[in-house]
Every structure is written in C-alpha cells, then in structure tokens.
Amino acid sequence: MLRQTFLHVPGIGPKTEQDFWAAGVDDWNAFFNDSSLKLSAAKRAAIADVLTESRHQLDRRNPGFFARRIPASQQWRLFSEFRGQTAYLDIETTGLEADCTISTIAVYDGSTMVTYVNGKNLDDFIDDIRRYKLLVTYNGKCFDVPVIERFFGLTLDHAHIDLRYVLAGLGLKGGLKRCEAQLDIHRGDLEDIDGLFAVVLWKAYLRNRDEQALETLLAYNLQDAINLESLMVAAYNLKVRQTPFDRRFRLPMPPTPPNPIPAHRRTIARYRNEVSFIRSLQPRW
C-alpha cells in the first residue's frame, strides 16, 4: 500500500488521494504515466518531485521518510513494505506511577523472541533494537517509547506504527486486550493478567526471589509482543478493505507461535488476592 499512497505529498489529503485512485492513478508509476489529471504544471511538477524522492527513499529502505509525512492513523501503510525489518515491542514497568521504570521488555520480529530483564540483560536491548527499522506497539508513542528513551537516555529513531491510533480509526478502542478480544485474538492462561498484575509479579520476584513470578511476568510481556503481529495484520487487512486494493494487498493471518515461557497457574492464583486488594484501593484499575 505504500506505493499507492499519496498522503505524504504536501497538499494531498484523503479526498484528493481517493480522486487519484478513482481516475486510475493508483500508484506512483501511474502518476508519471497519466496526463489526464487536472493539475497545473507547477502542481504536477511538485508532486512528481516528491514521488521521485519517495522512490529513492524506498529503494534505500528508509521508512522514516514516510513516517514523518503520513498521519499516525495511516502509518499502517508502511507495514507490508517493511515487515521483514519490524520489531513488535512491549514493556512492563515497576509501578503505575509517572516516574516508574522498566522491569522487562519483550521483542518479537515474526520469528525470534527475546526478553530483557532489569538487573540482568536489559542493556542488551539497545544494540538489539538497532537491527530493526520499524516498531509496532500498542500505545507505544505515549508510553513504551518515552519510558525507554527516558530510562536509557537516548532517542529511538525508528519509524513507528502505534496500533492504538490505527485501531481507533476502525472503531476498536479500550486497550490492547479488549482490541484483541474484538478481533478474536486470545492469550490462554494469561487472559486474567493485566498491567497491575504485572507490577505485582515484578514486586513478588524482587521481594521473594520468586523465579516463577518472573517467568509468568515474562510470559505475559512476551505474549503482548507476539499478539501484536496478529493485531497488526488484522488491522492492516481491515484498513485495506476500505480502499480499492483489498484483493491485491490483503495479507494472510500469521500463525500464532507458542509462547516458550511458562505462565505458572499456581503463581497466578497465589498473587490474585494481592492484585484484587490493590485494585480495590485504586478505583481506576
């Protein structure tokens, strides 16, 4: 869909783009081959310059050029071109306060799964994430990425598809797990765990050296990252369905790989009452 996109051209909005498509100008090449569009010579030349640069940037495999110019709700269009260089990213934190820090990070790229733990291998994340050019998160622009940048004192300059905005444009809201449920994406034994439960598991690991609490936390964190791929593909297909290119660009749903980290049922049961007590003190949870 990126080669069908004209929204990154200054002065072109959704209606003009749709007019281009309706006129048969349904990709960048078609623009150069078509002379029927009613454009001034100056306007045509300006669009041609941007599309020429777009070809160059795509050849260079530079998604940032497009991400800086395409609205957040439309950045799903980057996905198919850069899927092979995509990291599905999710973090967990040590608390619910504004100044909380990172407890764990999970990264999935469609084949490889890696988890990072504060006090163990968290610093490895910085070198590893540089292998990728595109990040996919849920609410990562407001939360995950700013927390990472504050923690490590750096800037992540990746192109970034935040599914919160893409899914909201499809009428799917209410948080990651609720969006998953609406799209029939499941998480097995981890259904009852949420962000507050993740904090309790982290504190239990620190307090009791409870390795099963840590494993359950990592299983939850990694499942978030794994499910982001299915959520991304589902959102992409729903968005493509709103264009004339549904049959050409629809993607098959990926198989959900098994989560290699165990979620311990006894551990979940052990800390459920603690979570319920904390939740009773914090009505927003």
N, C-alpha and C positions, 0 to 999 in steps of 0.2 A: 504493500500500500504506500510505501514511501515515494516510489516513482510516480504514483498517481496524485501525490499531494502538491497543492499549490498554496496552501495556507501560510507557508513560510515566506512567501513573496510579499513585500510591503504593499499594502493597498488591496490585497485579495483576502476576502473573508469567506465564510461558508457559502453564501449565496452565489458569489462570483465563481467559486470553485465548482459548485453544482451546475452552474450555467456552462462552464467549460466542459464538464463531463457530458452534459446533455447535447452539446454541439459536436461531440466526438473527440474532443481534446481530452483524452482520458489518461495521458501520461506525458512525461516531459518531451519525449520524442515527437509525439503527436503535435505538441505546440509548435515545434520548429517546422513541421511538415504541413501545417494548416495555415491558410491565409484568409479564412472566412470570418474569423472573429473580428468584431467591430472594435478595433483598438487603434488609437493614434500611433503614429510611427514612434513617438517618444515612449509611449507606454509599452508597446511591443518590445522595443529595444531594452527597456529597463527590466522587463520580465525575462527576456532572453539572457540578460547578463546574470541574473540570479540563478536561473536554471543551469546555465553553463557552469557556474561556480558550484551548484548543487551536485552536478555530475562529478566534478573534480573532488569534492569533499566525500562523496560516497565511494569513489574509487580509492580514496585514502583511508576509508573505513573510519570516518570521523563522525560519530553520532552527535557529538556536542554541537556541531554547526547547526543541525536541525533542531535539537532540543532547546537551544536558546531562542529559536524563532517560532516554534509551534506551541500553541496553547497547551497547558498541562492536561486538559481533558482530551486532547487529541494526540498525545505523545505515544499512545498505543501503536501508532503507525510505524514507529521505529522497530517494533519487536521482530517482525519476520526477517528483516534485513540483518539484524544484529543478534539474533537468538543464540548463535554459536559463541558469542562473547558476552553473554548475560550471566549475572550473579543474582540469584534470589536471596535476599538478605533480611534477617530479622535479629533483633537484640532483645535481651531481658536485662532488667535493672535491679539494683539493690534495694530499691524502695519506690514509693509512689510520689515522693516529694520532688519539687522542681530541680533540686540540686543533687538528685540521686546519680549514681554512677553505674557503669556497666558491670553486670555479673557474668553474662555469657553472650556469645554471638554465634549464629548459625549461618552458613553459606552453602547453597546448593546451586549447581550450574547445569542441571539436567542429567548429570551422570555422577559427579563427585560431590560428596557431602563432607563438610568439615565443621567442627565445633571448636570454639575458643572459650577458655575459662579464665576469669580474673584470678591471678595468683599462680597460673600455670603457663598457658601458652598464648595469652591474649595479644601480646605484642606481635606474634606471627601474622596476625590479621592484616597488618599494614602492607607487608610485602605481598601477601597472597591476593589481596583485593586489587592490586595493580595489574593483575593478569586480565582483568575484565574491562570492558568499555561501557557496559550498560548495567544499571542496577534496576531491579524490580523489587518494590516494597509495598506494604500497606501502611499508609500514614507516615512513611519514612521521611518525607520532606519536612514534616513538622516535628517528628520525634527522633527516629532512629539515626538519621544522618547528623542532625545537630548535636545529639548526645555523643556520637562517635567523634565528631570534629572537636568538640569541647574536651573530651577525655584524652585524645591523642595530640591535641594542639596542631591540627592540620586541616586541610581542605580536601574533601573528596570531589574531584572534578569530573566524575563520571556523568554521562547522560543518565537520566533517572526517570523511570515510569513509576509514578505513585498511583497504585490501583485505587486508592481511596477516591481520587478525582475521576478516574475513568469509570468506576462502578457507579459513582453518584450520578454521572451523566446517563446511566442506564436505569436509574431509579433504585439502585441497590445501595442501601445505607445501613448503619447500625453497628459497624465494627467488623473486623475480619471474620470472626466465627459466624456471625449472622449472615454475612455475604456468602460464605462457604455453604451454609445450610440452604440458602435460597438457590444455589447452583448445584445442589446435591453432591457436595464435596464433604467427606467425612474424615474423622480422625480417631476412630476406635476408642481405646481405653483412655484417651486424652480428652474426650469430649467435655469433662467436668472441670478441666484445669483452665484458668484464665490468668491474667496478669497479676492479680493479687495472690493467687495460689503460687505463682512462680516466685514471687518475693518471699513467701513463707517457706518454700522449698529451699531457696538460697540461704535464708537465715538458719534453717534447720541444719543445712550442711555445715555452715560455719560454727554453729553452737554445739552440735553433737558429732561433728565429723561424720555425718550420715552420708555415705557414698551413694546409697540408694536414692536419697533425696536429690543429690546432684544428678544422678543418671536420669531420674524422672524429669527433672528440670530441663536437662539437655534434650531428652526425647521430645518434650513439649516445644522447646525452642526450634529444634530441627524440623519438627512436623509443620510448624508455621512456614519455614522456608520451602519445604517440599511442596506444600499445598499452594504456595504462590505460583508455581509453574502452571498447575491446573487452572487456577483462578485467572492467570494471565491469558492463557489460551482461550478459556471460556469467554472472557471479556473481549478479547480480540475478535472472536467469531461473532459475538453479538454486535460489536461495532461495525464489522464488515457487512453484516446483514443490513445495515442502514445505508449502505452505498450500492451502486450498480455492480459491484465487483464480488458479490457474495460467492458465487460458484468458483470464481478464479482463485480466490485467496483464502478461502476457509481452511483452517488447519485441523488435522485430526487431534482429538484429545489425547494427551500423553498418558501412558500407564503410570499409575502411582506406585513408586518403588516402595518396598518395605522399609520401615524405619529401623535401622540397625541397633538403635539404643533402646533398651527396655524401659517401659514405664511400669513401675512396681505398684501393683494394685494395693498391697498392704501398706505401702508408704503413702499412697494417696488417701487411703482410709485413715491412716494414723494422724495425718495433719488436717483432715477435713474439718474437724471441730474447731481447730485454731483459726482456720480461714473463716469459718462462719462467725466466730466471735469477733474477729477484726472487722468483718463486713458489717456486723451489727452496730459497730461504733462509727462506721463511715457510710452513711446512707447512700452516697453517690456510687458505692460499689454494690 
